[in-house]
Amino acid sequence: MRRITLVAATRPNFIKIAPLYLCLKQQGWCEVRLLYVAQHPPGPMTTEIARSLGIPEFDDTIVLEDGGSPMRRLGIIADKVHEFITRSGPDLMPDLMVVPGDVDASLAATIAARRAGVPVAHLEAGLRSFDETMPEELNRMLIDSISDLHLPPSQAAMDNLVYGEGRAIKRTQLVGNIMIDTLMHIYRAEYRPAILDQLDLERFALCTFHRPSNVDSAQALEQLHGVLKNVARHQPLLFPVHPRTRANIEAFGLTEKFTGQDWLHLCDPIPYIDFIHLIARSEFVLTDSGGVQEEAAFLKRLCFTFRDNTERPQTIEAGSNHLISIHNYQSVITKALAAGRQIQDIPLWDGLTAERVAQCLRTFLEP
């Protein structure tokens, strides 16, 4: 029986890994384990998201007590993953490791696995923003450069790998968007997040921000505040605040500016099931997140992405996503809202990606 290890480190990772984990668990040809890489001891938010997606517990956990700088954190994760891979001896090492997305843990796990002689499959391969100032972009490129099997979610990502970077087509399989598998599993039209009643909100726009370019300096946060204030002329804003963003708001002395406003409702990060249903109930979404762009497109909501680029161009082509900047956001948002929602379905966003990935893994391991 083949041994497969899946790696997860963040909430988006769990959303992508859960359908594949559960799919492989039901198949008799492999033994699958979920390795959770935690920068801190697993807390209730981690447990909540895993359980809500059908994963009652992790098979293995690597905890970083103090990751330090990004380079130090990469080294520590790589060392611990390598130890995990090799500790049971060569006869019990994984036959394949699957890493999702573009986080540091996925890059470190890829390096560790390849150095131990374990092949790597990259789930969500080929996404490119073509902005190498973004750590996520460098991670994507580096992971793809040494992965053995590429599993792109879209034709654009497939083209990036095969025609843009010369990856072997027999090791590059278009599988679709596995995040949609999870979304379809948990979405219920009648579900109403409790926070809407707590804040007495009916019509609202949802916003999320955590990218360094938007939250890592006082100037960026001041600029973001101005954008939010102007956008709130269309709808009041509900803003679940990422811990990184909240810490920076406090560190730069901007707490008073972001709180106590009747047009801006801040709240702590919320469970994924609630977040999905907030997107579905919102008038529109304002974000800098890659995953939120996809979720909004599937749920047929307009999404305004406060970035100069996106690694998910299919969301723009579908009519959901609009890139905005400090220079054009007012005109873009006003025009899009006036035009209304004219959002197309996206190919292979059908809830069957996990099954396609599982077949690709089996074919790779048992040609």
Protein Blocks (a to p, Z undefined) as FASTA:
>chain_A
ZZdddddfbfklmmmmmmmmmmmmmpckbccddddddfbdcdfklmmmmmmnopabafbd
cddfbgojmklmmmmmmmmmmmmmmmnojklgcfbdcdehjbfklmmmmmmmmmnopacd
dehihiaehiakbmklmmmmmmmmmpfbdcdfbfklmmmmmmmnopafklcccebjfklm
mmmmmpcfklccfklmmnopabdcddddfbfklmmcfklmmmmmmmmmmmmmmpccdddd
dfklmmmmmmnopmmmmgoiakbccdddddfklmmmmmmmpmbdcdfbfklmmmmmmnop
acdddbfbdfblmlmmnomaccddfklmmmmmmmmmmnopaddddehilopmmmmmmmmm
mmmmmZZ
